[in-house]
């Protein structure tokens, strides 16, 4: 019931869209993407993407940005993610796993 309530809010634009599941608004299936970078693994994924789309010469503009996931300017490692997730209730994790289920499958992520 909570998941369907949040989905209704998304449809009515009554909820912060940044947190909406990508599967609710994207058209990946229509465009049949060849490659979807997982930027948590930057800079390698970002380097590959910049080279593929012809922006390698402009890489300094992109690579100068710190990953927002970590104050250290690097992606969080598995132990940091586990520590963060463990601070949240099982009820919240269950909600997130249900709410983002399609996204997790679509992008190859596991549950939290």
N, C-alpha and C positions, 0 to 999 in steps of 0.2 A: 504494500500500500504506500509506503514512504517513497519507494522508487518511482511508482507511477505518479505520485503527487509532484515529485521533482520534475519528471518528464513533462507534465502538464504545464508547470511554471515555465519551462524552457520554451514550449510551443507558444505560450502567451507573452514571451519576452519579459517575464516577471522575475527572472533569476539571472544572476551574473553569468553572462554568456561565456566568459573565459573558462569556466569550469565545466561547460557542457561537453558531453562525450563527442568525440570527433565523428563517431558513427551516426550521430544525429544530424550533422550538417554537411559532412564532406561528400564528395562524389568520386572517391578513389576507385570504386568498382566500375564506374562508367569510363574513366580515363585509363584504366589498366596500367598503372605506373610500373616502370621498369625497376625503379630503385626508390626506397624510402629511407632516408638517413635517420639513424637514431643518435641524435646529437648529444646524448649523455656520454657517448664514447668519443667526443671530440678531443683532440683536434683531428684525429684520423678520418672520421666520417665527414667532417666539414672540408678537409683538404680534398678528399675524393670528389665531393659534390662540386666544390669550386672549380676543380680541374675539368670535370665533365661538362659544366655549363659555361666554360670559357671565362671564368672570373679569377683565374689563378693570379694574374698580374695585380689584381685588387685585393689579394688575400689579407694584407695588413689591416684593412678596414674591418674584416670579420674576425681575424685571429687575435686582435687586440682586446676583444671583449672577453670578460671573465664569465665563466659558466655561473649562472645565477644559483645553481644548486649548492654551491659551496663558497664560503668566504675565502677559501684558499685559492680560488680561481681554477679549480679542477673539479671534475665530476666526483660525486660522492662514491666511496667504495662500498662494497657489500656490507661491511660491519657498520658503517655510518647509517646506511639505509635501514638495516635491521634494528638499530638502536632507535631511530626515528619512529619506525612502524610500531615497535613494542610499546611506545608511550601512549598509544591509542587503544581504546577499548575494542574488544572483540566485536561488539555491536557495530561500531563505526567501520571496522575493517570488512565486516560482512556486507554492510551497505555499499561501501566503495567497490567491493568485488562484484556485486550485483549491478550497480549503476554503470560501471565501466566495463562490464563483461564483454560486450562486442568489441570495444576498443582493444582490450587486452588480447583477444583472439586475433583481431585484424592486424595488430602491429607486433604480435609475438611476445607479449609480456606475460609473466606469471601473476598469480594472485598475491595480494599483500596479507 
